[in-house]
Amino acid sequence: HQDIYYRRFDTSGLPSGFDLLDLVLNNWFSDGKINHNTFNVDFKLYSTYDDALNDKNQWKSCNFNDPGVGFPRDCGPTGGVSHQWNSVSRGGKSNVGFYVENFRLPSSSPSLADVLCGKVVPSTCNTEWTNNYFGIELSTYHEKKELFTTGNRIVAGGVTYYVDAIVNDNGCNSNVGLVYIANEKECADGTPWNLTDECGFGGEISTPLNTGDDWCLYSQQQKLTEITPKTESSPSTKMPKAPSSKA
């Protein structure tokens, strides 16, 4: 495993006395050892962030209750996967990171209004996107373009970028919305055709994006907060906090 998403379905925050950090680092426990961590009831595991947000394709296999063995023991998408767990006392994987995501939802809405996800789509002249922009559904462009604020974080194909601009041109890309990206937030200036020494044209797509690749836009969301050290090449576990409307 490289990335695992742990989503809880609590309606009022973590239960009293529930030690999430001990759970993932030391004692990956469930029924018979602790309460409130029943697989596919209190929480679910997913392979992608989009799956976690939309509660789809949850993992089907998980085991627990080996003292000193942390997350995720031998859990897997369809069956057990061994030698993936971490532990502070019994060995296992050493280069791991855990992240907790803080949602700052609009007070007028309990939904995930600050997250918009979709698929990369082809245009008449581009089926693979390699420059500093990629295609999204034209309907999304027309209906949601105000959410693509300059500097907002957007993850496409598993890579984090920042919105530089969003346009619909009248050339061979006219059948899609074009999201222009920057690699650094400071390089997102709303003018993707502006060339600078520091940023070039804002950025470039680091891994080619193809039709069907996932993207997610974070319009009002705080950044992930790292709670344990993680090396650049480490696998990681990211834990979206589920609001009550998705429980």
ZIVENDA-V723237 format. One record per residue. N is the residue number from 1. SS is DSSP state (H for helix, E for strand, - for the rest). Layout:
n->N ss->SS
n->N ss->SS
//
This chain:
n->1 ss->-
n->2 ss->-
n->3 ss->E
n->4 ss->E
n->5 ss->E
n->6 ss->E
n->7 ss->E
n->8 ss->E
n->9 ss->-
n->10 ss->-
n->11 ss->-
n->12 ss->-
n->13 ss->-
n->14 ss->-
n->15 ss->-
n->16 ss->-
n->17 ss->-
n->18 ss->-
n->19 ss->-
n->20 ss->H
n->21 ss->H
n->22 ss->H
n->23 ss->H
n->24 ss->H
n->25 ss->H
n->26 ss->-
n->27 ss->-
n->28 ss->-
n->29 ss->-
n->30 ss->-
n->31 ss->-
n->32 ss->-
n->33 ss->-
n->34 ss->-
n->35 ss->-
n->36 ss->-
n->37 ss->-
n->38 ss->-
n->39 ss->E
n->40 ss->-
n->41 ss->-
n->42 ss->-
n->43 ss->E
n->44 ss->E
n->45 ss->E
n->46 ss->E
n->47 ss->-
n->48 ss->-
n->49 ss->H
n->50 ss->H
n->51 ss->H
n->52 ss->H
n->53 ss->H
n->54 ss->H
n->55 ss->-
n->56 ss->-
n->57 ss->-
n->58 ss->-
n->59 ss->-
n->60 ss->-
n->61 ss->E
n->62 ss->-
n->63 ss->-
n->64 ss->-
n->65 ss->-
n->66 ss->-
n->67 ss->-
n->68 ss->-
n->69 ss->-
n->70 ss->-
n->71 ss->-
n->72 ss->-
n->73 ss->-
n->74 ss->-
n->75 ss->-
n->76 ss->E
n->77 ss->-
n->78 ss->-
n->79 ss->-
n->80 ss->-
n->81 ss->-
n->82 ss->-
n->83 ss->-
n->84 ss->-
n->85 ss->-
n->86 ss->E
n->87 ss->-
n->88 ss->-
n->89 ss->-
n->90 ss->-
n->91 ss->-
n->92 ss->E
n->93 ss->E
n->94 ss->-
n->95 ss->-
n->96 ss->E
n->97 ss->E
n->98 ss->E
n->99 ss->E
n->100 ss->E
n->101 ss->-
n->102 ss->-
n->103 ss->-
n->104 ss->-
n->105 ss->-
n->106 ss->-
n->107 ss->-
n->108 ss->-
n->109 ss->-
n->110 ss->-
n->111 ss->-
n->112 ss->-
n->113 ss->-
n->114 ss->-
n->115 ss->E
n->116 ss->E
n->117 ss->E
n->118 ss->E
n->119 ss->E
n->120 ss->-
n->121 ss->-
n->122 ss->-
n->123 ss->-
n->124 ss->-
n->125 ss->-
n->126 ss->-
n->127 ss->-
n->128 ss->E
n->129 ss->E
n->130 ss->-
n->131 ss->-
n->132 ss->-
n->133 ss->E
n->134 ss->E
n->135 ss->E
n->136 ss->E
n->137 ss->E
n->138 ss->H
n->139 ss->H
n->140 ss->H
n->141 ss->H
n->142 ss->H
n->143 ss->H
n->144 ss->H
n->145 ss->H
n->146 ss->H
n->147 ss->H
n->148 ss->-
n->149 ss->-
n->150 ss->-
n->151 ss->-
n->152 ss->-
n->153 ss->E
n->154 ss->E
n->155 ss->E
n->156 ss->E
n->157 ss->-
n->158 ss->-
n->159 ss->E
n->160 ss->E
n->161 ss->E
n->162 ss->E
n->163 ss->E
n->164 ss->E
n->165 ss->E
n->166 ss->E
n->167 ss->E
n->168 ss->-
n->169 ss->-
n->170 ss->-
n->171 ss->-
n->172 ss->-
n->173 ss->-
n->174 ss->-
n->175 ss->-
n->176 ss->E
n->177 ss->E
n->178 ss->E
n->179 ss->E
n->180 ss->E
n->181 ss->E
n->182 ss->E
n->183 ss->-
n->184 ss->-
n->185 ss->H
n->186 ss->H
n->187 ss->H
n->188 ss->-
n->189 ss->-
n->190 ss->-
n->191 ss->-
n->192 ss->-
n->193 ss->-
n->194 ss->-
n->195 ss->-
n->196 ss->E
n->197 ss->-
n->198 ss->-
n->199 ss->-
n->200 ss->E
n->201 ss->-
n->202 ss->-
n->203 ss->-
n->204 ss->-
n->205 ss->-
n->206 ss->-
n->207 ss->-
n->208 ss->-
n->209 ss->E
n->210 ss->E
n->211 ss->-
n->212 ss->-
n->213 ss->-
n->214 ss->E
n->215 ss->E
n->216 ss->E
n->217 ss->E
n->218 ss->E
n->219 ss->-
n->220 ss->-
n->221 ss->-
n->222 ss->-
n->223 ss->-
n->224 ss->-
n->225 ss->E
n->226 ss->E
n->227 ss->-
n->228 ss->-
n->229 ss->-
n->230 ss->-
n->231 ss->-
n->232 ss->-
n->233 ss->-
n->234 ss->-
n->235 ss->E
n->236 ss->E
n->237 ss->E
n->238 ss->E
n->239 ss->E
n->240 ss->-
n->241 ss->E
n->242 ss->-
n->243 ss->-
n->244 ss->H
n->245 ss->H
n->246 ss->H
n->247 ss->-
//
